[in-house]
Amino acid sequence: MLPSLLVLLTLMPHAFAINPGIKASLSDKGLKYGSHVGASWLLEKTGQMVIPDVAGEIDIGIGTVHYWLTSMKISQINLPEPTVTFMEKVGIKVSMENLNVAVHGNWNTKFSFIKDGGTFDLAVINVGLSTVIQLGSDGKGHLSVANVQCSSSIGGIDASFHGGGSFIFQPFVHFFKSKILNQIQEKICPGIEKYVNDLESQLEKMQGTTANKTQKKSAFCVFVTSCVRPCNVYHCVPVSFQVNRNLSIELPLVLPPIIQSSDVEVDLKGVFYGARNHTDPPFAAGPFQLVQQSDLMLTVGLSEFTINSASFAYYSAGLLQILITDDMIPKASPFRLNTTSFGTLIPQLPKMYPNMLMLLRAYAAQTPTVSFHPDTTTLNVFVSTKAYGIKPNATYIPFFRLDMNATLSSKFFISDEKLSGSTALDNLTLTVGATEIGPFQTESLQKLLQIGIKSYLLPLLNSKFVHALVGKVDIRLQSTQKILHGALPLLYPGFFLHPYQRN
């Protein structure tokens, strides 16, 4: 269950910048939800659990009996809801009482030259467990997880042997009980150690990565320090994640996790980079504070810095450009990408180059920037479009370059438990940046462009804003702090997203 309790915190791993781009907070409510999910997960996995073999010997007064308990599986379990709490400045404490387990397996004994075997049923009654998982940072921005405290208790056991000459050994079961009880109890905390280790493999499956010790500089690390036997356990999962073939994001910790009695908060670098060009953006993250929401499970604060770093990564990689040809325009459109159609907007063009196909190359002239405001999010884009004529021999003739500056604004809201949004065009200006065909006016072109954006592009964009959500979400506005509160479609009800302005 421990991996499930920690899974909400695992994608959080040193930033070399002072201020974080992303903040995340898991509340006590979220922790308890994770505990519930973890208990359900553990209950489902009990049938697949492999219980280590138990071997030993016991003096029954008339000699020594050697015994082996093998092929043990859980046949029944009564798993109470665990109690999970935050331990301030330490981590998470997990406690469980009154756990009852029934185990079925095989037994073998050797007494002098007499060997025997059969099956057995073992009931372990009133098991108690308390463990403390320490959350920290290794000083290099990796989130460290250590099992620093573990204790267990067993109220008692009851064993019944079947088959073979078990009726001979059944009277001596009381000799075995205390021995078996101690052996089982000695294996509980090492079992917790194993579950902490299993956190690594669970994360690898989630993220599709393979961890190894060579990745220490950019990895989520799991340390196990509560070992009954000597151990050297060091597991890492990368903290630089490939978003797509062109973009990656780095999520190392800026500071160690801030653990309070009611929640845990992590500050992440949260910067995007181009997959082939690891260039830092020419701007820094500004400070912000995460508003705590005790009634929500997971709260995330997202700064302008993080989003704009993605924009810069795409821009610096030269990916914000597109070639537009006539065959990309809907066939039903009366306006074609040729000099004849453009003649209504630029009269001299068809006279100089009659009935010639055209090609447009649109590209970002500057990095697009996003800004968060009290009730809206704005996007400012600078686009240049170079127009060419296509000769019969497939060579290009440069015609002109248009420079456009546009500002769009978006509002987000919840409708029928779905995150929806609405984007509008606030401003658009179009100027001639360069021309090889002589001067011309842009008013008609600007009006045509505005019509195209409002009638085709914006409806298409707005339709992409609707995402199905699982459970209840919240959207709130706190204009006094100039924070736009939104929600994202995650699997955890009560997820809360805060986009933050730079200071």
N, C-alpha and C positions, 0 to 999 in steps of 0.2 A: 504493500500500500504506500510505502514511502516514496517511490518514484512518482505516484500519482499526486501526492501532496506537494511535490516539488516541481511538477511539470509546468505549472504556471510561471515559474521563476527561472526556467532553464535557458530561455532565449535571451539572456541578459548579460552577457559577458562583454579596457583601460582606455580610457580615452586620453589622448595627449592634449586635448583642449580642456580648458578649465570648466566651461559650462556644458551641460548635456544637451543633446538634441531631442532626446526622448526621456520621459520619466514614466515609471510604472509603479503602481501601488496595489498590493493584494491585501484586502481587508480581512478581518476575523471571519466575516461572513463567507468570503471566498475561500478561506482556509478550511472552514468546516464543510463547505461544499466539496472541496477537493478531498477531504477526509472521507466523505460519504461515497464519492466516486471510487476512491481507493479501496474502501472496504468491499464495495460491490465487485471491483476488479479482482481482489484477492479471493473472494468467495467463488468466483467463476474459475479461478486458476487452481483451486485446491485439489481437484481431481488430477491435475497434471503435475503436481508437486512430487518431487523425488525426495523421500526422507532418507537421510544417511543411515547405513546399517549400524547396528549397535552390537558390540561384542564385549565380553568380560568373563569374569569368573567369580564364584562365590563359594565360601566355605560353609557347608551345611552340617558341620559337626562330625560327619562320618567320612569326609573327603571333600575334594574340590570339584565343583561342577563348572565346566566351561560351556558358555552359551553364546549363540549368535541369533540375532533378530534381523531378518533380511526381507527384501521385496516389500517394504512397508508402504502402504498407501492410506490416505485419509478416506475413511468410509462415511464419516458424518462429522459435521462441525457446527458448533453454535458460536457464531461470530458476533459479539456485541459491537455497537457503534463505538469507535475509538474517540477518546477525548484529545483534541488538538488545541494548543494554545501557543501564542507567541511568547518567547522569553526575551524580554528587553535586552538589547545589545548582545544577544547570544544567537538565537535562532528559533527553532520550533521544537516543542515538547509534545511527544505522542505517548498517551497512556491508554491501557486497556485492562479491564478486569473481567473476571468470570468467563474466560474463554474455555470452552469444553470441546475436546477433540476425541473422536473414536478412530482407532487405527487398526487395520487388518494386515497381517503379514505372515511370514514363515518363521518357524523356530527350529533350531538345531542345538543339541546338547551332546556333551561328551563327559562321561563320568567313568574314570578309569578306562577300561576297554569297551564300555557300553556306549554306543552311539544311538541317538534317537532323533526324531524330527516330526514336524507337523505344522499346523497353523495355529495362530493365536489372535485374540481380540484384546486390544488394549484401550482403556479409557483414561484419558488425562483430564483431570477435573480442576476447575477453578484456577486456570493459568492467569497470571498477572504479568504485565509488561510495561516498562517505562523506559523511554529512550529520548535523548536530546540530540537533535541534528543542528550543528552549528553552521551558520551561513556567514561567509566572509569573502575577502578578496586576497589573492596571493601577492598583491603589490604590483602586479603587472596587468591588472584589469581583468583577471580571470575570476569568475565566481567560484569559490571553494565551498565544498560541502563535506563536513566531517561528522562522523558518528562519535561524539565525545563522551557520551554517558549512556550506559545501558544496564538495566537490572531486571531480573525476572523472578517469578515465584510460581510454585505449583502446589495446589491444595492437596492433591493426592492422585494416586493411580489405582486402577483395578485391572487385573489381567486374568484371562482364561485361556488355557492351552487345550488344543484339540488334536486328535490323531496320535499315531505312534503309541508310546507308553506314557502319554501325558498324565494319565491318572496317577502314575507313580510320582511325577514331579509336581502335580497340582498342590499337594500338601506343603510343598516347600516354597510356594509362590511368595509368601511373606518375606522370605530371605532375598528374593529378587527385587521386590518392590522398591526398597530404598536405593538399591544400586541403580536400577533402571531410571528411577526418578532423578537421581543426581546426574546421570549421563544425559538425559533429555534436557534438563535445565542448563547444563553446560553448553548445549548446542543452540540454545535460543538466541543469545546475543551474536554468536558467529553467523546465525541465520539472518539477523538484521544486517550484519556486515555484507552478506551476499546480496540482499535487496538493494543496499546502497550501490553496490557494484553494478547491479542490473540496470540502474538508472542510465548508465552510459549506453548500453545496447538499446534501451528503449528510445533514447534521444537519437541514436544513429538511424533507427528505423524511421523516426519522424522526419529527419532532415536529409536522409539519403546520403550520409557521409560516413566515412570510415576514420576512426580516431586512432592515433598512435602517438608515441612519445615525441616524435619529431615535430608535432604541432603545438608545442607548449606555448609558443609566442602568440598564438592566436586561437586559443581554445578555452572552452568551458572545462574546468577541472574538477574531478571528484576525488577527494582524499578520504581514506578510511583509517582512523586512528584507534578505534576501540577494538583491538584484536586480542583474543585470548592467547593465540599463538603468534610468533613473530610474523609480521607481514610488511609488504611494501607495495601498497596499492595506490596507483596514480593513474587516473583516467582523464582523458581530454576529449572534448568535442569542439570542432572549430567554431569560432565566433564571427567569422567572416562568411556570409551566406550569399550564394549565387542566386540572384533574383531571376534573371534570364541570361541569355547568352551575351548581353551587352552591359548588364548592370549587376553590381554586387553591393551589399550593405555591411557595414561593420558595426557591431553592437557590443563593444567592450564596455566594462564598467568605468565610469569616471571616478566614483567613490565606492567604498565598501557599502553593502546594503545597510540601510538605516532601519533598524528593527525596534519597534515600539511594542507596547503591550496590545495595541489594537490593530497594527498593520505592519507591513514591511514595504519599504520604498527602495527602488533601484534607479540610479541615474546612468543612462547609456549614452555613448558617443553619438550613435544614430546618424551616420553619414554615409551617403551613397558614393560609389566610385564607378568609373567606367571599367569594364572587365579587362581592357587592354591598356588602359592609361590611368594609373593610380595617382591622380593629381588632386591635391587638396583644393576645395573651393576657395575663391578669393574673398570670403567673408566668414565671420565667426558666429558661433551660437551666442545668443544673448541669455541672460539669467531669467529664470521664471520659477514660480512655485506651484507645486501641484496641490489643487484644492482637494482635501480629503472628503470622501463620500462613504461614510460608514454603512449606508444602506445598500451600497453596490459592492459587487464582488471584486472586480478588477477595474482600476482606473488608469488610463493612459493619457499622458500629456505629450502632444506632438507639436514641435516648434516649426516655424517657418524655415529655419535653418535646414532641417532634415529634408523637407520637400524641395527646397531650392537647391540643395546639394544634388538631388536626383536630376533636376533640370540642368544644372551645370555639367553633370557627368554626360548626359546625352548631348548637350551642346558642344562641349569640348571634344567629344568623340566624332563630331560631324554627322550625327545621326538624325538631327532635326531638319531634314530636307526631303523633298519629294519631287519627282518628275511627273508632270501631268501631260498626257497626250489626249488626242481627240477620242480614241476608243475607250477612254475612261469616263467620258461624259455620257449620261443616259441617252439612248437612241431617240427617245421621245422629245428630247430638248431641242427647241428651235435654234438655240445658240450653239454653234459649232466652234471648235478650236481651229479657226483658219482666218486668213486676212479678210475674207468677205464678211464674216460676222463681226469682226473687230472694226470693220469700216464704219459701222454706225456709231462707234465710240471714238475712233481715231481715223478721221476721214482720209488722211494722206496715205495710210498704210496699204489699202488695196490698190491704190493708184501706183504705188512704187513696186508692190509685189502682188500682183493679181492672183487670186484664187490659190494661195499657197497655204499648205498645212503649217500649223504652228506647234511649238512645244514650250511649256512653261516649267521653269525650275524654281520652286519655292523653297526658301531656307530661312532659318532663324538668323537674324543679323546680330542679335544679342541674346544673352541668356534669359529665357522667360522667367518671370518672378511671381511668386505667390505672396499675398499679404493677408493676414487675418485681421478682421475688424469686429466690433461688438456684435453685429448681426449678419455680416456677410464675409465671404472670402473672395478676394479679387485676384485676377490673373492678368498680368500685363505682358503682352507679346510684341516683339519687333520682328516683322517678317519682310524679307525682300523677295521679289519675284522677277526673275529674268526671263524675258520673252525672246524666242528664237523662231525664225522661219526655217522650214525643212526643204532643202533643195531636192530635185529629183534624184541626184546622186547621193542622197542621205547626209550631206554635209549641212551645217547649221549657219544661219545668218543672224547675228545679234540685232535685235530690234530696239529694245528699251529695258530699263529696270524700274520697277515700282517699289517704293518703300512704304510699308504699312505699320502703323502703331495702333493696336487695339487693346481695349480694357474690357474684360468680362467679369461679371460678379455672379456668385452662386450663393444660394441659401439652402439650408438643409432642414428637414423636418421629418417627423415620424407620422406615418399614415398606415393604419391597420397593421401595426407591428412590423412595418417595413421602413427602411431608411430610404427616403426620397430626397430629391434635390431639384432645384430649378436654376438654370443659368440664363443670364441675359447679357446682351451686348450693350455696354454703357457708352462706349466711345470708339470711333474709328476715324482715322485720318489717313489719306492716301496722297503721296507726293511722287513726282518724277525724280528718281535718283540719278538716272543717266538715260540718254536717248541717242540712237544712231539714225533716227528717221525724222529729226527735227522736233520742235516743241509741240506739245498738245495739252489739252485740258483734261483734268482727272475727275471733274465733278460727276459725270455720267458713270464712269467706271466705279467710283466710290459708292454711288447709289446702287448700282448693280451688285456690287460686292456685299453691301449691307443686306440687300434682299436675299441673296444666296445664303448668307450666314443665318439670317433669322428664319427663313422658310425651310432650309434643309439641314444645315449643320447643327443648330441649337436643338431642334426637335430630336434629332438623332442622339445628341449628347445627353439630353434630359432623359431619354428612354433608358440610357445605360446607368442612371443613378439609382434605379430601384433594385434592391437586393432583398431576398427573403431572409428573415431573421429567425433564430431559434430562441423562443422565450421572450421575455419582456426586456425592452431597452428604454433608456431615458435620453432625452435631449433637453438641455437647459441653457439658459443664457444668463451670464453675469456681466452686464455691460460695465459695471463699475471697475472691473478688472480687465475689460477689453478682451474677454475670452469667449470664443465660440465653442459651445459644447455640442458635440455630435455623438453619433453612435455608429459602430461598425458591426457587420454581421459575423460575429464570432460564435463559437459553440457554448459560450458561458453567459447565461442570462445576467443582465446587469452590467455588461461591459460598458465602459464609459470612455469616450475619446475627447480629449481637450486639445484643439489646435491653439497654439500660443503665438502671440506677436513677439518679434524681437524688440528689445529695448534699445 
